[in-house]
Amino acid sequence: MRPSRNKTLIIGVLVLLLGLLGGCSSVRLAYGNGAQLAWWWVDGYVDFSREQAPRVKQGLQDFFAWHRSTQLPSFVALLGNAQAEVLSPTTADQACRWQAQGREVLEPTLQRLLRLAAEQSAGLGEAQFRHLAERYAKGMDEMRDDFLQPDLAERQEKSVERAIERAERLYGRLAEPQRRVIREGVAASPFDPALWLQERERRQREVLATLRRLAAEKADADQRLAAMRALLAHTETSPDPLYRAYQQRLGAYNCAFAARLHNATTPAQRQRALETIKGWEEDLRSLAAPSG
């Protein structure tokens, strides 16, 4: 794994850890098979050789064993705290604090994945870099289709649909008042898909350039780890000052948007959110419990 791995593996594994919290049974199934699912996902980007594959698979197995035994309790605690607040109104500041707390809980996982990426980056070659570039290009084409439709009305409608789908995973079926909040929020959002995709392409170029540089320099483990950390830092905070200002503006807006939507929900919808979060907590608690 490595820079590409840094970006690819970190995002992929975190999707497995968090993005699949859509129903209690799916959490256990996805997490229980996390190493295999992560392998399929990452190998699709990197195309590991037959000689590299066992080492990468073992690294993923070790990562999930470590995460299960040391990190799930922090996720459980975070979800427990959320239950204490979800029934009450919230504010933009509170929403941003929750985002920051979630990022804090993820920090040890990110650092472990960076080390895993550094360990696995040695031995990758130009054929794999070309494969990664092709996979990136294919993904960008798919994202342009999803987010950058030429018709602006269609583009906004797709954004509304995505926002409703995400909200309904937590609150259940939304009524017209909540859907109106989402439509108005999407219309007023500073989200710029063209700018976002441009930045995504910049990150991908940086990943590929870093990988090639590390290979050419025959970088040691410390150099590879430093490179991974730089890539992660640039993913979270762009080196482009204009995009960095956009990130900050969009982040603040999204916190306010999340609070506005939450405050527009009914007591029954908040109760549904409570039950959903409780189900996630119970599932992760069960996964974290020692077997036998």
N, C-alpha and C positions, 0 to 999 in steps of 0.2 A: 504494500500500500504505500502511499506517498502523497505528494501534493495532490495529484489527481485523486489519490486515495483519500487524502485529507478531505478534500471537498466532497468527493463521491461517497466515500465510506461513511464519513460523519453524517452527511445528509441522509444517506440510505438507512443507516442504523437508527438514527433518531426518528425517522419515519416509522420504522418498525416499533420503536419504543413508545412513541407518543401518538403518531398519526393514526394508528389503528385502534385507538380508544373509541371505537364506535359502538361497541356492545360488549358486554362482559365476556361472553363466550369467545369472541374473536380475539380479545386481549390474551387470554391464556393460550389459545391456539397459535397466534402469531408469535408471541414471546417464546413459547416452548419450542418453536421451530425457527427461532430468530437467526441462529448461526447459518442454517441452510438457506433461508430466505435472503439473508445478507450476501451470502456467497453467490447465489444466482444473480442478484442485482448488480453487485460490483463486478463480477466476472463479465457481465454483459458490456460493461464499459471498458475494462482493461484487457480482457482476453488473456488470462494467465496461461503460461505454458504448463505442460504436464508435470514438469519438474517443480514449478513454483506452486502449483495448486495445493499440495498437501500442507505446505508451510502456511499458506494463507488460510486454509480451512481450519488448521489448528489454532492460528491466531484468533480467528473469530470465535471458535469454541471457548478458548481461554477468556476472551473478552466477555462473552455472555455469562460465563460462570462467575467471573469477578463482579459483573454488574448485578447479577441476581443476588449474590451474597453480601454485597456492600452498599449498593446504591438504591435498590428498591425501597428500603425504609424511608429514605428522604422523599421519594415520590409519594409514598403513602402519607407521610406527614403533610406534604403540601396539599394533597387532595383533602385530607382531613380538615385542614385550616380553611379550605375553600368552602366546605359545607357550612362552616360557622357564619359565612358572610353572604352566601348566595341568595338567601331569602330576603335580604335587605336591599334598599336602593344603594347605588354606588356613585362614584365620581370618576372623572377622567384621571385624577391623580391616583386614586385607588387602583384603577385599571392598569396604569403604568407601573405601579408598585408590584402588582401581581406579575406582570411581565418580567420585571427585574428579579423577583424571587424565583420565578421559573428558570431564568437564565442562571442564577446562582446555583440552583439545584443541579443543573446540567453541567456545570463547570468541571467537576471531576471526570464525568463521562467524556467530555470533549478532550480533556488532557490525556486520558487513557487512549482515546482513539488517535490522537496525534502521535503518541509513542508507537502505537501499532502501525500507523502509516509510515513512520520513519523506519521501523524495522523491516517492513515489507517492500520498501521502495528500491532497495538495491537489486540490481539484476534486470530491471525493466529496460527494454530496448526500443529502438526506433519503430519497429513494426507495431509495438503496443501503443506507442504514442500516436501513430497514424490511426490506429483503431479507435483510440479515445477521441481523436479529433473528428473522425467520421461520426462517432456516436453523439458527440456534442452537436455537430451540425444537424443531424437528424432530430435531436431533441429541440433545437432552436426552431426548426421548421414547424414542429408540432406545436410549440408554444406560440409562435406567430399565428398559427391557425386558431389557437384557443383564445388568445388575448389581443390580437391586433387585426381584427376584421376591418376591411376597408370601409364598411358601412358603420358609422359612429353609433347609430341607434342600436344596431345589432351588437356592437361591442359592449355598449352599456348594459343591454339586456342580459348578455352572458355574465357580466360582472354581478348583476343583481341575482341571477340564478345561483352563482357560486356562493354568494354571501348568504342567501336563504338556506341553501343546503348545509352550510357550516353551522348556522344558527339552529337549524332544526335538529341537528345531531345532539345538541345540548338541551334545548327547550321543548322539543317536540313540535308539532304542527303549529305554524305561525298563522295568526289571523291577519285580516287586512290592516289593522292599525300598525302591527309590527312590520308587515311587508312595506307599508308606506314609509316607515322610518328607514328601512333599508334602501328603498328606491331613492329617497331624498339624500341619504348619506352617501350612496354611490355617486349620485349626480354631483355632489359638492366635494367629493374626495379629490385631493391633489394627486392621486395615483396616476402615473404616466406610464402606460405599458411600453411605449416606444423607448423611453429613457431607461426603464427597468431592464428591458431586453438588451439594450446597448451596454449597460453595465454588466449584465450577465455574460455577454460575449467578451468584455474586457477581462472578467475574472477567468474565463476559460482560456483566453490567450495567455494570461499570467500563469495559470496552472501548467499549461503545456510548455511554456518557456522555462519555467522552473524545473520541471521534470527533465527536460533536455539538458539544462545547465548542470543539474546534479549528476546526471549520467556522464556528461563530458568531463566533469571535474573529478569523477570517482569520489564523490563526497562521502565523508565518514558519517557515523550515526548522529553525532552532535550537529553537524552541518545540515543533515536532512531534517532533523527535528526543528532546528531554527527556521528552516524554509517552510515547514508545515505551519509553524506558528505565525509566520508572516502572512501566509496565504489566508489563514483563518482570520487574522486581524483585518486584512483587507476585505474579506467577505463581510465582516460585521460592520466595519467602518471604512468606507471607500477612500482611497487615496485622492480621488477627484473631489476638490472642494465643492464644486457645484452639486455633485451627486450627494455628497455628505450633508449639505444643507437640505437637500430634498429628502434624504433619509430621516433627518430630524423632524422636518415639517410633517412628513407622512406618519411617522411614529406618534407624534403628538395628536394628530388628527384621528388616528385609529383608536387611541385610548379613549378619546372623547366619543367617538362613534360607538365603541363597545359599551361605554357607560350609558349612552343615550338609548341604545337598543335594550339593554338590560332593564333600564328604568321604565321602558314601555311595555314590558312583559307583565302578564297577570300573575296573581298569587299561584294559580294552578300551574302555570308554565315554570315559575321559579321552583315550585315543588318538584316538577318533573326534572329540572336541572339538578336539584339536590339529589334525587334518586339516581340520576345518571352518574353523577360524580361519586356517590356512595358505592355504586356498582363497580366503578373503576377502582376505587380504593380497596374494596373487598377482594377484587380480582388480583391486584398487585400484592396485597397482603398475603393472599394464599400462595402466590408465586414466590414470595420472599421467605415463606416459612420453610424451615429445614424439612427435608423429606425423610420418611421413615419414622 
